[in-house]
Amino acid sequence: MTKKVVWVARDEGDGAGYDVSSIDLATGEKLLIKVKTTRGSKTTPFFVTQNEEPVFRERPEKWRLYRVFEFTATTRIFVLDPPLDRAVNLPPPRSRRRFVDDE
């Protein structure tokens, strides 16, 4: 089973929109896991990058967010299942920026 777990962020770079490719043990389906870590409490804000957002919006059935908090103290974790915007406030996607001369 461990051969089906891939540390994508380490082995392929940080642009995939998730950190780990794994398998749901109950269904055998592929999972895409993103880990967000902060030293603060459970509700400490965290960033969602432009690479991550398309993945969780287009493949919500496969994407999971593992939220690690109080990292240097007691280190705790919970999992946010899709849809992500049910659990956290997501600002609207970034709009395209134009040069002043293009207006």
C-alpha positions in Angstrom: 0.0 0.0 0.0 2.8 2.4 0.7 3.9 2.3 -2.9 0.7 4.1 -3.7 1.7 7.1 -1.5 3.7 9.7 -3.3 5.2 12.8 -1.7 4.5 14.9 -4.8 5.7 18.3 -3.3 9.1 16.7 -2.5 9.6 14.5 -5.6 8.0 16.6 -8.3 7.9 20.2 -6.9 5.4 22.4 -5.2 3.2 23.3 -8.3 0.7 20.4 -8.3 -1.8 22.0 -6.0 -1.4 19.2 -3.4 1.5 17.7 -1.4 0.7 14.0 -1.2 -1.0 11.5 -3.6 -2.5 8.7 -1.6 -5.3 6.1 -1.6 -8.6 6.2 0.3 -8.5 2.9 2.2 -12.2 2.5 2.3 -12.8 3.0 -1.5 -9.4 2.5 -3.1 -9.9 5.8 -4.9 -7.0 8.2 -5.3 -6.7 11.1 -2.8 -4.9 14.4 -3.3 -3.7 15.7 0.1 -2.7 19.3 0.9 -1.1 20.0 4.3 -1.4 23.4 5.9 0.6 24.0 9.0 0.6 26.9 11.4 2.0 27.5 14.9 -1.2 29.2 16.0 -4.6 27.8 17.0 -7.0 25.8 15.0 -8.6 28.9 13.5 -5.3 30.6 12.6 -5.7 31.8 9.0 -3.7 30.1 6.3 -3.0 30.8 2.6 -4.6 29.0 -0.4 -2.3 29.4 -3.4 -3.3 29.8 -7.1 -2.0 26.2 -7.7 -4.2 24.7 -5.0 -7.5 26.5 -5.7 -8.1 24.9 -9.2 -7.5 21.4 -7.8 -9.9 21.6 -4.9 -12.6 23.3 -7.1 -12.3 20.9 -10.0 -11.6 17.7 -8.1 -13.3 18.1 -4.7 -14.1 14.4 -4.4 -10.4 13.6 -4.4 -8.9 16.6 -2.5 -8.4 16.7 1.2 -6.8 19.4 3.4 -4.9 18.2 6.5 -4.8 21.1 8.9 -1.8 20.9 11.3 -1.9 23.6 14.1 -0.1 24.4 17.3 2.9 23.0 15.5 5.7 23.8 18.0 3.6 23.2 21.1 1.3 20.2 21.2 0.9 19.6 17.4 -2.7 18.8 16.5 -4.3 17.9 13.2 -7.8 17.6 11.6 -9.0 16.9 8.1 -11.2 19.2 6.1 -13.3 17.3 3.5 -14.8 18.9 0.5 -16.3 21.3 -0.2 -13.6 23.4 1.3 -15.7 26.6 1.3 -18.1 24.9 3.6 -15.5 25.1 6.4 -13.4 28.2 5.6 -14.0 31.6 4.1 -12.5 31.7 0.6 -12.0 35.1 -1.0 -13.0 35.3 -4.7 -10.4 34.1 -7.1 -7.8 36.7 -8.0 -8.8 38.8 -10.9 -6.4 39.3 -13.8 -4.1 42.3 -13.4 -3.5 44.6 -16.3 -0.8 47.1 -17.0 -2.0 50.7 -16.8 -1.2 51.2 -20.5 -3.6 48.4 -21.5 -6.7 50.1 -20.1 
